[in-house]
Amino acid sequence: MKIDIKNINDFTREVKLDIPWETIEPDFNISLKKFSKKVKLPGFRPGKIPRDRLMQQFQPNIEAQFMDDNIYKYYLTVLQQKEIVPVNQAEISDVHFHFGEHFSFTAKFEVEPDFQLPRFKRNMFQVQRNKFIPDEQDINDAVDQLRRSHARIETIEAGAKEKDFIICDLQKLDESGVAIIGKKFEKQMIKVGDGSFTDDQKDKLIGLKPGGSARIKLPDDEDKTVKSPYELKVIKVERENLPEVDNDFVK
């Protein structure tokens, strides 16, 4: 496993991982077996569909299953090996994986800055003690954050809704609608109703199912003031299910 760690600044780290197929093949087989138990095909029992048939019909879905199962596994392995302690959730980007090929991605996160306190003399400062009294909004925000940390991610076969996550391939098009060679971005994750996917863009995403497609416009990668057309093809849809605030959750 190739690991490249870059210090962006005093508190931001960027880790690039590149893992050869020989290392990840056992994990891929586990994800394939896991996926096969969820698939229903006429004439086959769940989990008994031949591997070749599964790969022929569902290879993109199986690859997505593998990435979901293993991105954070390998990310955490690096943190443990390098003794790095993040203070926030990593931002995952530049994900690449196809059957038989290497698995690579980039994780960007923050750590506590390394600094030394100067020597202070006694009674050098006067400290005023302030008492923080949380209001209802503070409490609601804290509860929402706690719920998100215990959220369960569910794969959705029905149409996407606002706040769902869509894993997709994005193909940049020219103004006539023809695909631009070298401008295909695979296995991208977008959130319906977030960032560039609001208003009319959101309406195009709502209702999309695995295998579906849509034409959208995104800020150009060279000139952010210009929006370029893209063909979006859905690999799968995921939904974040937050736990209910009840007695079990409080425990």
N, C-alpha and C positions, 0 to 999 in steps of 0.2 A: 504494500500500500504506500503510495507516494503522498507525502504530506508537505504542504507549503504554507507557512504561517507568516503573515505580513502585519506589521504594526502600522495601522492607518494614522493613529495619533496616540496620545498617552493612555487612552481608555478604550480604543476601538481596535478589534482584531479581525482579520480576514483569513479564514482557513480554506485552502483549496485541497480537495481530496481526489485522488485518482486511484481506483482499485481495479486490478486486472481481473479478467473473466475467470481465471483459474481459482482466484480467491472467493469470488462471489457465487460461483456455480452452485455450491451446496445450498446457499440461501435462496437462490433462484428456484431450485427444485422444491424447496419447502413452500415458497409462495405459489408455485404452480399447483402443487397438491392442494393447498388451501383454497385456491381459486376453483379447482375442479370440483370441490365439494359443494360449491354454490351454484354451479351451472347445471341447467336442465336441458338435455337434448333427447329427442324421441329415440327410443331404442336403447338408451344407456341409463344405468343407475348413477346417481350422483357419486362422484369420486372414481368411477370406473370408465370414464371416457378416455380413449387412447390418447397418448401424449401428442402424436402427430396431428390428430384431429383438433385437439385443443389449440395447438400452436397455429394451425392453419386458419381457424376461425376467430380466435380471440387473442392473438399475439399482443396487440397494443394494450388490451385490458390486463393481460398477465404482466406485461412490463410495468404498467402503472401500479399494479398490486405489489410487485417487487419493490418499487421505489418507495411506496407508502410504508411497507414493512421495514425497510432497511436504512433510509436516510438518517433517521435519528439514532439508529443503532450504531452506525459507523461514526457519526458525529460525536456521540458520547464516548466511544472508544478512544477517539483522538484526545478529547478533553481529559480522560483519565490517564492516557499515556504521557501527555505533555503537562499534566497537573495544572490545567487552566480552569478557573472558576468564573463562568459568565455571571453577569448580574441582570441579564434580560434574555428574552427568547431570541434565538438566532433567526436571521433573515436568510432564507435558502434561495439560491439563484443558480443560473448556468447549469441546470441539471442535464446530464446526458446519459442515456442508457438504451441499448438495443441488445436483444438476445445474442449471445456469443461475443459481445464487445465489452470494453471496460466500462466502469461506472464512475462518473465524476460529478462533482457539484461543489459549490462555494457556499460557505457559511460565514455570515458577518454578525458580530455580536460585540457587546461591551463588557469590560472588566473593571474592577476597581483600580483607579490610577495608583501608581507606585510613587509615593512621595514621603519625605521626611519632615517632621515638625521641627521648627527651631526651638532652641532652649529658652524657656520663659522663666522670669523671676517671680517669686511669690508676690501676690497682691499687685501684679502688673496690670491686671484688667479688672474691671467691674462688670459683672454679668447680671442682666435683668432676666428674671424668670417669667416666662409667658405661659399661660395655661391655654391649651388648645381645646376648644369645645366643638366637637363635630356636629354639623347640622344633618338634616335628613338626606340631602344630596350626597354628602360625604359617605354616609352609611350605605346608601344605595350603590354608589360607585364601588365601594369596598366589597359588597356582596356580589356585584356583577363580576368583578375581577376574580373573586374566589370561585364563582360558578364556571367561568371560562377555564380556569386551571383544572377543573374536574370534568370538562366537556367530553362527550363521546362523539367521534366522527363516524357518520353513517353514509354508506354509498347509496345514492338515490337513482332509481331506474325511471321514476316519473320526471316530469319537467322541472327545470331549475326555478327556484324562487329567489326573491331578494335576500341577500346575505349568504346564499349558497356559494360554494367554491366550485369552479369549473376547471378541470384539467384538460388542456386542449393543445392543439398545434395551431400556430399562427403563420399564415403565408402572406407575405407582403405582395400587393398587386400594383401594376402600373395604372394609369388613369383609364385605360381601355379595359381593365379587368384581367389582364394576363399576368400570370405568376412571374415574379422577378427571381431569377436563379440566384441562389446563395442567400436569400432572405427568408428562409423558413426557420421558425423558432419552435422547437418541439418541447412537449411536456411542460407547457407554461401553466401556472396556476393564477386564476383571476377570481376576484370576489364580486359577485353581482351587486351593483349599487355602490361600489367603492371606487375611489380614484377617478380614472378615466372612464369608468363604466357606470355613469349616472345618466339620468334623464333619458334621451332617445336611445343612447347606447344600452342602457339597462333594459329598455323595452325589447330590444332585439335578443337579449340573452335569456329573459324570462321565458320559461316553457321549453328551453332546449333540453334534449335528452342525449344519452350516449349514442354516437354515430351521427348526430345532427350537425348542422353547420349554419353559419350566419355571416353576413358581410358587415364589418364594423370599420370605424375610422379611429386611428390612434395617432398621438403626436409622433412626428417623424423622428427617426433615431439620429438624424443629422441637424435638423432644424425643428426645435420643439414648438415653434409658432405655427407650423404647418401640420395638418392632419393628413395621413396617408391611408388608403384603403387596405384592408386585410381580410383574408378569408379565414374564418375561425372554424375548426373542426373539433367537435367534442369527443374526448376520450372517456371521461366519466364525470359525474356530478357528486359532490360530497356536501353533507349538511352537518353543521355543528349543533349537537343536541345538548342543551344546558340542563343540568339537574334541577329539579324543583326544590324550592326552599321549604323544606319540611323538617320534621324531627330527625329523620335519618341523616339529612344533609348537615344539620347542625352538629350531630354527633361526630 
